[in-house]
Amino acid sequence: MLLPAERRRLLGIFVRSRREALPPTAGGRRRTPGLRREEVAARCGISTAWYAWVEQGRDIALSPGTLGRLAGALALAPAERAYLFELALQRDPHPGAPGSDAVPPALEAALAAMAAPAYLLDRLWRARAWNEAAARLFAPWLGGSEPCLLAFVFRDPAARGLIVDWEERARRVIAEFRADTARAPDDPALLALVAGLRADSSDFSRLWDGHAVAARDGGARRFRHPEDGILDYEQVTLVPAAHPDHKIVMLLPRPTPSAA
C-alpha cells in the first residue's frame, strides 16, 4: 500500500526521531545523536538505502512484517508501535506486549470493581480473569478446565442448556471471532485452535466454513441459569487502550420480558 505524501512525511520524521533517541553503540565520538541509519537497518534486516527512503518519506510500500521489525529495531513502546502502524495504514499482527502472558493487574481490578458479570478475554478468546458475578453466571465454563469461549460453546454440552437460542448465538460467535482474528490469520495458535474445534465439533466446522463476518457490537443476551431461571442482559465489550489484544465483556441486567 502506497501512502499519501503527508503520512509519508510524518512517518519519516517519527522514525528518525526514534532512531536519534536511541543510545549510540560503543566506539568513538558521534557528531549526530542516536544510532546510525545503517545500524537500524541491520537490526531489522533491510538495506540502508531502503531505511533511508523511509526517513525521507519516499513513495515505498511498507508491509506489516517490515513495520514490526522496524518497531523492534527502534525499541518502540506499545503506544509508539501503535502510532507507527497507524501512520502506515497497516494493522499490527502482534499488538500486545511480546513475551508477557500475565493478566494486567489493572484489568483484574477493573473486573472486581464491576457489579455486573464481567470477564476478560485474550486474543484467542480465552478467559483470563472474571468477577464473582460472572463466575456464578458461567459456572460450567469459568469453573471448568477449558478457558476458550469457543471451546465451551462447541465442546461442552452444558453450553446448549445455558445459552438461549444456542444455534443463533453460536453462528454469531464464530462470525465475530473470524473478524476479530483477521489481523493474523496464519497465527499458529489460531490455526491449532480452529483445527481442534473442527475435529471435535461438526457444528463448528459447518459454521466456520460459512465464512460469516460480524463486528462484536454487543446486544441482547439470554441465559437459562439452573438456579435463577431465564436471565436477560445487554452485552457491552470494551477494548483497553493499553492492551488492545484483550477485551472486557460486561453483561448489564435488562428487565425480563413479560413473555419469559
Residue pairs with C-beta under 8 A, 6 or more apart in sequence:
1 61
1 62
1 89
1 90
2 59
2 60
2 61
3 11
3 59
3 62
3 87
3 88
3 89
5 57
7 87
7 88
7 89
8 57
8 58
8 59
9 57
10 87
11 54
11 57
11 62
11 84
11 87
11 88
12 54
12 55
12 56
12 57
14 83
14 84
14 87
15 54
15 55
15 70
15 74
15 84
16 55
18 74
18 75
18 76
18 80
19 34
19 35
19 37
19 40
19 55
19 74
20 32
20 33
20 34
20 35
21 33
21 34
22 34
22 35
22 40
22 74
22 75
23 34
24 30
24 33
24 34
24 35
25 35
25 39
37 48
37 51
37 52
37 55
38 48
38 51
40 51
40 70
40 73
40 74
41 47
41 48
41 50
41 51
43 69
43 72
43 73
44 51
44 66
44 69
44 70
44 72
44 73
45 69
46 66
46 69
46 70
50 60
53 60
54 60
54 62
54 70
62 88
62 90
63 90
64 85
64 90
64 91
64 92
64 93
65 93
67 84
67 85
67 88
67 90
67 92
68 92
68 93
68 94
70 84
71 80
71 81
71 84
71 85
74 80
76 84
78 95
78 97
78 242
81 92
81 95
82 92
82 95
82 244
85 91
85 92
91 183
92 183
93 183
93 184
93 187
94 184
95 183
95 244
95 245
96 123
96 243
96 244
96 245
96 246
103 120
103 128
103 129
104 240
104 242
104 243
104 246
106 242
107 120
107 129
107 240
107 243
107 246
107 248
108 120
108 129
110 248
111 118
111 119
111 120
111 129
111 130
111 131
111 134
111 248
112 131
114 131
114 133
114 250
115 133
116 133
116 233
116 250
116 251
116 252
116 253
117 130
117 131
117 133
117 134
117 136
117 137
117 138
117 233
117 250
117 251
118 130
118 131
118 133
118 134
118 248
118 249
118 250
118 251
119 127
119 129
119 130
119 131
119 134
119 138
119 142
119 248
119 249
120 127
120 128
120 129
120 130
120 246
120 247
120 248
120 249
121 127
121 128
121 149
121 246
121 247
121 249
122 128
122 245
122 246
123 181
123 245
123 246
124 148
124 181
124 189
124 190
124 193
125 148
125 149
125 150
125 177
125 180
126 147
126 148
126 149
127 141
127 142
127 147
127 148
127 149
128 147
128 246
130 138
130 142
134 142
134 251
135 142
135 143
137 223
137 225
137 231
137 251
138 162
140 152
140 156
140 158
140 159
140 162
141 149
141 152
141 156
141 158
141 159
141 162
144 152
144 156
146 152
146 155
146 156
148 193
149 173
150 173
150 174
150 177
150 193
150 197
150 204
151 193
151 196
151 197
152 159
153 159
153 163
153 166
153 169
153 170
153 173
154 170
154 197
154 200
154 201
154 203
154 204
155 197
155 200
155 201
159 166
160 166
161 224
162 223
162 224
162 225
163 169
163 170
163 222
163 223
163 224
164 222
164 223
164 224
164 230
165 222
169 221
170 203
170 207
171 207
171 210
171 212
172 214
174 204
174 207
174 208
174 210
174 212
175 212
175 213
175 214
176 214
176 215
176 216
178 208
178 211
178 212
178 213
179 213
179 214
179 215
179 216
180 216
181 187
181 190
182 213
184 190
194 208
197 204
197 205
197 208
198 204
198 205
198 208
216 237
216 247
217 237
218 234
218 235
218 236
218 237
219 234
219 235
220 232
220 233
220 234
220 235
220 254
221 232
221 233
221 234
221 235
221 251
222 230
222 231
222 232
222 233
223 230
223 231
223 233
224 230
224 231
225 231
230 256
230 260
231 253
231 256
232 253
232 254
232 255
232 256
232 257
232 260
233 251
233 252
233 253
233 254
234 251
234 252
234 253
234 254
235 249
235 250
235 251
235 252
236 249
236 250
236 251
236 252
237 247
237 248
237 249
237 250
238 247
238 248
238 249
238 250
239 246
239 247
239 248
240 246
240 248
